[in-house]
Amino acid sequence: MLPKGFIFDLDGTIYLDDYLIDGAAETLKELRDRGDKIIFLTNKSIESIASYVKKLNRLGIQASHQEVINSNHLAGLYLKKNLQRGEKVMVVGEAPLTNKMEQMGIELTDKSDEAKYVLIGWDRKFTYDKLNNAFQAWKNGAKMVATNPDRTCPVEGGQIPDCGAMIGALEGATGEDVTQILGKPSQLAAEFIVKEVLKLPPERCYVVGDRLETDIKMGNDYGMNSVLVLTGITTEAMLENTSFKPDYVLANVNEITRI
C-alpha cells in the first residue's frame, strides 16, 4: 500500500513561537518510522527555509531543506512561470522574501513605473510610502499577487497582524481584491506539493493545520484529507460558523497517528 503524505502547518500546529507543542516531535517520528512522508508548509514570508530547518532541528524535530516549503518559494515558482523576459517585480515584504526572489533569478525594482507585478508579503515595517509606491505601480498596470491571505499569525499568548493587513491596505487604496494568492490555500501550492514533492494521490494526503481558510480550505479544494488542530487560531466556536469544514478535528497534533 502507498504511504500517507502529511502536509503540516508550523505556527499553531507544530509550535507556538519557540515552544514545541506537546507530543509533536514524538508524533512526527512515529509517522516517519511507519513509512509515511512528511512536508512542512508555512505561509509565513518573514523567515527563510533555512531558518525553519534550523528551528525545527533545534526543537528536536528532524527536518531537511527538501521537506520545508514556504510561501516565498511558491511565489517564486509562480513568477518565474509568468514573467516575460525583462519584466520586474516590486516586493512589499521583508528580506527573506526579497532574498528568495533574487535567488530564484527574479529581477526586482522599487520603481512604480517598472513593476509588472507587486508581490505582497508580511512586512513588519510597512509604511505609507510603501503603500503609495505599490499603489502607483498598480495605477501603472502592475498585477497584485500575495504570498498568503493570513490576517494574523498565532503566537504564544495571542495573535499579531500578518500579510492580510498589507493586502487590506492595498485593497482599500485600489478598490480591487487581491485574488492571486500563491501560498495556502492556492491550487498552485497544493498541486506542487502533491504532484512534485509527495508524488502521491490527493486522497493519500493529509493537510494538518490550525486555520480554516488556508489549511482546511486547501485540503478540501484539492481532494485531500483536511485535519484541523485546536492549538492555534481556530476554536470550537469558530467551527460552528464556517463553510470550511475539516474532515477531522483534533485537540492536538499528537492525535494524528490515530487517523
Contacts in CASP RR format, 6 or more apart in sequence:
PFRMAT RR
TARGET T0000
AUTHOR 0000-0000-0000
METHOD contacts of the structure
MODEL  1
MLPKGFIFDLDGTIYLDDYLIDGAAETLKELRDRGDKIIFLTNKSIESIA
SYVKKLNRLGIQASHQEVINSNHLAGLYLKKNLQRGEKVMVVGEAPLTNK
MEQMGIELTDKSDEAKYVLIGWDRKFTYDKLNNAFQAWKNGAKMVATNPD
RTCPVEGGQIPDCGAMIGALEGATGEDVTQILGKPSQLAAEFIVKEVLKL
PPERCYVVGDRLETDIKMGNDYGMNSVLVLTGITTEAMLENTSFKPDYVL
ANVNEITRI
2 200 0 8 1.000
2 201 0 8 1.000
2 204 0 8 1.000
3 35 0 8 1.000
3 36 0 8 1.000
3 37 0 8 1.000
3 200 0 8 1.000
3 204 0 8 1.000
4 31 0 8 1.000
4 36 0 8 1.000
4 37 0 8 1.000
4 200 0 8 1.000
4 204 0 8 1.000
4 205 0 8 1.000
4 206 0 8 1.000
5 36 0 8 1.000
5 37 0 8 1.000
5 38 0 8 1.000
5 39 0 8 1.000
5 198 0 8 1.000
5 200 0 8 1.000
5 204 0 8 1.000
5 205 0 8 1.000
5 206 0 8 1.000
6 31 0 8 1.000
6 36 0 8 1.000
6 37 0 8 1.000
6 38 0 8 1.000
6 39 0 8 1.000
6 205 0 8 1.000
6 206 0 8 1.000
6 208 0 8 1.000
6 256 0 8 1.000
7 39 0 8 1.000
7 41 0 8 1.000
7 193 0 8 1.000
7 198 0 8 1.000
7 205 0 8 1.000
7 206 0 8 1.000
7 207 0 8 1.000
7 208 0 8 1.000
7 224 0 8 1.000
8 14 0 8 1.000
8 28 0 8 1.000
8 38 0 8 1.000
8 39 0 8 1.000
8 40 0 8 1.000
8 41 0 8 1.000
8 208 0 8 1.000
8 209 0 8 1.000
8 253 0 8 1.000
9 40 0 8 1.000
9 41 0 8 1.000
9 42 0 8 1.000
9 184 0 8 1.000
9 208 0 8 1.000
9 209 0 8 1.000
9 210 0 8 1.000
9 211 0 8 1.000
9 214 0 8 1.000
9 215 0 8 1.000
10 40 0 8 1.000
10 41 0 8 1.000
10 42 0 8 1.000
10 44 0 8 1.000
10 52 0 8 1.000
11 42 0 8 1.000
11 44 0 8 1.000
11 153 0 8 1.000
11 154 0 8 1.000
11 155 0 8 1.000
11 210 0 8 1.000
11 232 0 8 1.000
12 21 0 8 1.000
12 154 0 8 1.000
12 209 0 8 1.000
12 210 0 8 1.000
12 229 0 8 1.000
12 231 0 8 1.000
12 232 0 8 1.000
12 233 0 8 1.000
13 21 0 8 1.000
13 208 0 8 1.000
13 209 0 8 1.000
13 210 0 8 1.000
13 215 0 8 1.000
13 229 0 8 1.000
13 231 0 8 1.000
13 232 0 8 1.000
13 253 0 8 1.000
14 20 0 8 1.000
14 21 0 8 1.000
14 24 0 8 1.000
14 28 0 8 1.000
14 40 0 8 1.000
14 56 0 8 1.000
14 61 0 8 1.000
14 253 0 8 1.000
15 21 0 8 1.000
15 24 0 8 1.000
15 55 0 8 1.000
15 59 0 8 1.000
16 154 0 8 1.000
16 155 0 8 1.000
16 156 0 8 1.000
16 157 0 8 1.000
16 231 0 8 1.000
16 232 0 8 1.000
17 155 0 8 1.000
17 156 0 8 1.000
18 55 0 8 1.000
18 59 0 8 1.000
19 156 0 8 1.000
20 59 0 8 1.000
20 60 0 8 1.000
20 61 0 8 1.000
21 231 0 8 1.000
21 252 0 8 1.000
21 253 0 8 1.000
21 254 0 8 1.000
22 252 0 8 1.000
22 254 0 8 1.000
23 252 0 8 1.000
23 253 0 8 1.000
23 254 0 8 1.000
24 61 0 8 1.000
24 253 0 8 1.000
24 254 0 8 1.000
25 59 0 8 1.000
25 60 0 8 1.000
25 61 0 8 1.000
26 254 0 8 1.000
27 253 0 8 1.000
27 254 0 8 1.000
27 256 0 8 1.000
27 257 0 8 1.000
28 38 0 8 1.000
28 61 0 8 1.000
28 62 0 8 1.000
29 62 0 8 1.000
30 257 0 8 1.000
31 38 0 8 1.000
31 256 0 8 1.000
31 257 0 8 1.000
32 38 0 8 1.000
32 62 0 8 1.000
37 198 0 8 1.000
37 200 0 8 1.000
38 67 0 8 1.000
39 67 0 8 1.000
39 68 0 8 1.000
39 69 0 8 1.000
39 193 0 8 1.000
39 197 0 8 1.000
39 198 0 8 1.000
40 52 0 8 1.000
40 56 0 8 1.000
40 63 0 8 1.000
40 67 0 8 1.000
40 68 0 8 1.000
40 69 0 8 1.000
41 69 0 8 1.000
41 70 0 8 1.000
41 184 0 8 1.000
41 189 0 8 1.000
41 193 0 8 1.000
42 52 0 8 1.000
42 68 0 8 1.000
42 69 0 8 1.000
42 70 0 8 1.000
42 71 0 8 1.000
43 70 0 8 1.000
43 71 0 8 1.000
43 147 0 8 1.000
43 148 0 8 1.000
43 150 0 8 1.000
43 162 0 8 1.000
43 163 0 8 1.000
43 183 0 8 1.000
43 184 0 8 1.000
43 214 0 8 1.000
44 70 0 8 1.000
44 71 0 8 1.000
44 122 0 8 1.000
44 148 0 8 1.000
44 153 0 8 1.000
44 162 0 8 1.000
45 70 0 8 1.000
45 71 0 8 1.000
45 72 0 8 1.000
45 75 0 8 1.000
45 93 0 8 1.000
45 94 0 8 1.000
45 96 0 8 1.000
45 97 0 8 1.000
45 121 0 8 1.000
45 122 0 8 1.000
45 147 0 8 1.000
45 148 0 8 1.000
45 163 0 8 1.000
46 93 0 8 1.000
46 94 0 8 1.000
46 96 0 8 1.000
46 97 0 8 1.000
46 122 0 8 1.000
46 124 0 8 1.000
47 70 0 8 1.000
47 96 0 8 1.000
48 70 0 8 1.000
48 72 0 8 1.000
48 96 0 8 1.000
48 99 0 8 1.000
48 100 0 8 1.000
49 65 0 8 1.000
49 68 0 8 1.000
49 69 0 8 1.000
49 70 0 8 1.000
49 72 0 8 1.000
49 73 0 8 1.000
50 65 0 8 1.000
51 96 0 8 1.000
52 63 0 8 1.000
52 68 0 8 1.000
52 70 0 8 1.000
53 63 0 8 1.000
53 64 0 8 1.000
53 65 0 8 1.000
53 68 0 8 1.000
56 62 0 8 1.000
56 63 0 8 1.000
56 68 0 8 1.000
57 63 0 8 1.000
66 197 0 8 1.000
69 189 0 8 1.000
69 192 0 8 1.000
69 193 0 8 1.000
69 197 0 8 1.000
71 121 0 8 1.000
71 147 0 8 1.000
71 148 0 8 1.000
71 182 0 8 1.000
71 183 0 8 1.000
71 184 0 8 1.000
71 189 0 8 1.000
72 96 0 8 1.000
72 97 0 8 1.000
72 100 0 8 1.000
72 101 0 8 1.000
72 147 0 8 1.000
73 100 0 8 1.000
73 104 0 8 1.000
74 147 0 8 1.000
74 182 0 8 1.000
74 183 0 8 1.000
74 186 0 8 1.000
74 188 0 8 1.000
74 189 0 8 1.000
74 192 0 8 1.000
75 97 0 8 1.000
75 100 0 8 1.000
75 101 0 8 1.000
75 119 0 8 1.000
75 145 0 8 1.000
75 147 0 8 1.000
75 182 0 8 1.000
75 183 0 8 1.000
76 100 0 8 1.000
76 101 0 8 1.000
76 104 0 8 1.000
76 106 0 8 1.000
76 182 0 8 1.000
77 104 0 8 1.000
77 182 0 8 1.000
77 188 0 8 1.000
77 192 0 8 1.000
78 145 0 8 1.000
78 180 0 8 1.000
78 182 0 8 1.000
78 188 0 8 1.000
79 89 0 8 1.000
79 101 0 8 1.000
79 104 0 8 1.000
79 106 0 8 1.000
79 117 0 8 1.000
79 119 0 8 1.000
79 145 0 8 1.000
80 104 0 8 1.000
80 105 0 8 1.000
80 106 0 8 1.000
82 117 0 8 1.000
83 89 0 8 1.000
83 106 0 8 1.000
83 116 0 8 1.000
83 117 0 8 1.000
84 116 0 8 1.000
86 107 0 8 1.000
87 107 0 8 1.000
87 116 0 8 1.000
87 117 0 8 1.000
88 107 0 8 1.000
88 108 0 8 1.000
88 109 0 8 1.000
88 114 0 8 1.000
88 115 0 8 1.000
88 116 0 8 1.000
89 101 0 8 1.000
89 106 0 8 1.000
89 107 0 8 1.000
89 108 0 8 1.000
89 109 0 8 1.000
89 115 0 8 1.000
89 116 0 8 1.000
89 117 0 8 1.000
89 118 0 8 1.000
89 119 0 8 1.000
90 108 0 8 1.000
90 109 0 8 1.000
90 110 0 8 1.000
90 111 0 8 1.000
90 112 0 8 1.000
90 114 0 8 1.000
90 115 0 8 1.000
90 117 0 8 1.000
90 118 0 8 1.000
90 119 0 8 1.000
90 133 0 8 1.000
90 134 0 8 1.000
90 137 0 8 1.000
90 142 0 8 1.000
91 97 0 8 1.000
91 98 0 8 1.000
91 101 0 8 1.000
91 108 0 8 1.000
91 118 0 8 1.000
91 119 0 8 1.000
91 121 0 8 1.000
92 118 0 8 1.000
92 119 0 8 1.000
92 120 0 8 1.000
92 121 0 8 1.000
92 123 0 8 1.000
92 126 0 8 1.000
92 130 0 8 1.000
92 134 0 8 1.000
92 166 0 8 1.000
92 170 0 8 1.000
93 119 0 8 1.000
93 120 0 8 1.000
93 121 0 8 1.000
93 122 0 8 1.000
93 123 0 8 1.000
93 126 0 8 1.000
93 166 0 8 1.000
94 121 0 8 1.000
94 122 0 8 1.000
94 123 0 8 1.000
94 124 0 8 1.000
94 125 0 8 1.000
97 119 0 8 1.000
97 121 0 8 1.000
97 147 0 8 1.000
98 108 0 8 1.000
101 108 0 8 1.000
101 119 0 8 1.000
102 108 0 8 1.000
109 115 0 8 1.000
110 133 0 8 1.000
112 133 0 8 1.000
112 134 0 8 1.000
112 136 0 8 1.000
112 137 0 8 1.000
112 139 0 8 1.000
112 140 0 8 1.000
112 142 0 8 1.000
113 136 0 8 1.000
113 137 0 8 1.000
113 140 0 8 1.000
115 137 0 8 1.000
115 140 0 8 1.000
115 142 0 8 1.000
116 142 0 8 1.000
116 143 0 8 1.000
117 142 0 8 1.000
117 143 0 8 1.000
117 144 0 8 1.000
117 145 0 8 1.000
118 134 0 8 1.000
118 137 0 8 1.000
118 138 0 8 1.000
118 142 0 8 1.000
118 143 0 8 1.000
118 144 0 8 1.000
118 145 0 8 1.000
118 170 0 8 1.000
119 145 0 8 1.000
119 146 0 8 1.000
119 147 0 8 1.000
120 134 0 8 1.000
120 144 0 8 1.000
120 145 0 8 1.000
120 146 0 8 1.000
120 147 0 8 1.000
120 163 0 8 1.000
120 166 0 8 1.000
120 167 0 8 1.000
120 170 0 8 1.000
120 178 0 8 1.000
121 146 0 8 1.000
121 147 0 8 1.000
121 148 0 8 1.000
121 163 0 8 1.000
121 166 0 8 1.000
122 147 0 8 1.000
122 148 0 8 1.000
122 150 0 8 1.000
122 153 0 8 1.000
122 162 0 8 1.000
122 163 0 8 1.000
122 164 0 8 1.000
122 166 0 8 1.000
123 130 0 8 1.000
123 166 0 8 1.000
126 165 0 8 1.000
126 166 0 8 1.000
126 169 0 8 1.000
131 169 0 8 1.000
131 170 0 8 1.000
131 173 0 8 1.000
134 144 0 8 1.000
134 170 0 8 1.000
135 170 0 8 1.000
135 173 0 8 1.000
135 174 0 8 1.000
138 144 0 8 1.000
138 170 0 8 1.000
138 173 0 8 1.000
138 174 0 8 1.000
138 176 0 8 1.000
143 180 0 8 1.000
144 170 0 8 1.000
144 174 0 8 1.000
144 176 0 8 1.000
144 178 0 8 1.000
144 180 0 8 1.000
145 178 0 8 1.000
145 180 0 8 1.000
145 181 0 8 1.000
145 182 0 8 1.000
146 163 0 8 1.000
146 164 0 8 1.000
146 166 0 8 1.000
146 167 0 8 1.000
146 178 0 8 1.000
146 180 0 8 1.000
146 181 0 8 1.000
146 182 0 8 1.000
147 163 0 8 1.000
147 181 0 8 1.000
147 182 0 8 1.000
147 183 0 8 1.000
148 162 0 8 1.000
148 163 0 8 1.000
148 164 0 8 1.000
148 181 0 8 1.000
148 182 0 8 1.000
148 183 0 8 1.000
148 184 0 8 1.000
148 214 0 8 1.000
149 163 0 8 1.000
149 164 0 8 1.000
149 167 0 8 1.000
149 181 0 8 1.000
149 185 0 8 1.000
149 213 0 8 1.000
149 214 0 8 1.000
150 162 0 8 1.000
150 163 0 8 1.000
150 164 0 8 1.000
150 211 0 8 1.000
150 214 0 8 1.000
151 161 0 8 1.000
151 162 0 8 1.000
151 164 0 8 1.000
151 165 0 8 1.000
152 159 0 8 1.000
152 160 0 8 1.000
152 161 0 8 1.000
152 162 0 8 1.000
152 233 0 8 1.000
153 159 0 8 1.000
153 160 0 8 1.000
153 161 0 8 1.000
153 162 0 8 1.000
154 210 0 8 1.000
154 232 0 8 1.000
154 233 0 8 1.000
159 233 0 8 1.000
167 178 0 8 1.000
168 178 0 8 1.000
170 178 0 8 1.000
171 177 0 8 1.000
171 178 0 8 1.000
182 188 0 8 1.000
182 189 0 8 1.000
183 189 0 8 1.000
184 214 0 8 1.000
184 215 0 8 1.000
184 217 0 8 1.000
184 218 0 8 1.000
185 213 0 8 1.000
185 214 0 8 1.000
185 215 0 8 1.000
185 217 0 8 1.000
185 218 0 8 1.000
185 219 0 8 1.000
185 221 0 8 1.000
186 218 0 8 1.000
187 221 0 8 1.000
187 222 0 8 1.000
189 218 0 8 1.000
190 202 0 8 1.000
190 218 0 8 1.000
190 219 0 8 1.000
190 221 0 8 1.000
190 222 0 8 1.000
190 224 0 8 1.000
191 222 0 8 1.000
193 205 0 8 1.000
194 200 0 8 1.000
194 201 0 8 1.000
194 202 0 8 1.000
194 205 0 8 1.000
194 222 0 8 1.000
194 224 0 8 1.000
198 205 0 8 1.000
202 222 0 8 1.000
202 223 0 8 1.000
202 224 0 8 1.000
203 223 0 8 1.000
203 224 0 8 1.000
203 225 0 8 1.000
205 224 0 8 1.000
205 225 0 8 1.000
206 224 0 8 1.000
206 225 0 8 1.000
206 226 0 8 1.000
206 227 0 8 1.000
206 256 0 8 1.000
206 259 0 8 1.000
207 215 0 8 1.000
207 216 0 8 1.000
207 218 0 8 1.000
207 219 0 8 1.000
207 224 0 8 1.000
207 225 0 8 1.000
207 226 0 8 1.000
207 227 0 8 1.000
208 215 0 8 1.000
208 227 0 8 1.000
208 229 0 8 1.000
208 253 0 8 1.000
208 256 0 8 1.000
209 215 0 8 1.000
209 216 0 8 1.000
209 227 0 8 1.000
209 228 0 8 1.000
209 229 0 8 1.000
210 228 0 8 1.000
210 229 0 8 1.000
210 230 0 8 1.000
210 231 0 8 1.000
210 232 0 8 1.000
210 233 0 8 1.000
210 234 0 8 1.000
211 232 0 8 1.000
211 233 0 8 1.000
211 234 0 8 1.000
212 228 0 8 1.000
212 234 0 8 1.000
212 238 0 8 1.000
212 239 0 8 1.000
212 242 0 8 1.000
212 244 0 8 1.000
212 246 0 8 1.000
213 244 0 8 1.000
215 226 0 8 1.000
215 228 0 8 1.000
216 226 0 8 1.000
216 228 0 8 1.000
216 244 0 8 1.000
216 245 0 8 1.000
216 246 0 8 1.000
217 244 0 8 1.000
218 224 0 8 1.000
218 226 0 8 1.000
219 225 0 8 1.000
219 226 0 8 1.000
220 226 0 8 1.000
220 244 0 8 1.000
220 245 0 8 1.000
220 246 0 8 1.000
220 247 0 8 1.000
225 247 0 8 1.000
225 248 0 8 1.000
225 259 0 8 1.000
226 246 0 8 1.000
226 247 0 8 1.000
226 248 0 8 1.000
227 246 0 8 1.000
227 247 0 8 1.000
227 248 0 8 1.000
227 249 0 8 1.000
227 250 0 8 1.000
227 256 0 8 1.000
227 259 0 8 1.000
228 234 0 8 1.000
228 239 0 8 1.000
228 246 0 8 1.000
228 248 0 8 1.000
228 249 0 8 1.000
228 250 0 8 1.000
229 250 0 8 1.000
229 251 0 8 1.000
229 252 0 8 1.000
229 253 0 8 1.000
230 236 0 8 1.000
230 249 0 8 1.000
230 250 0 8 1.000
230 251 0 8 1.000
230 252 0 8 1.000
231 251 0 8 1.000
231 252 0 8 1.000
231 253 0 8 1.000
239 245 0 8 1.000
239 246 0 8 1.000
239 249 0 8 1.000
248 259 0 8 1.000
250 256 0 8 1.000
END
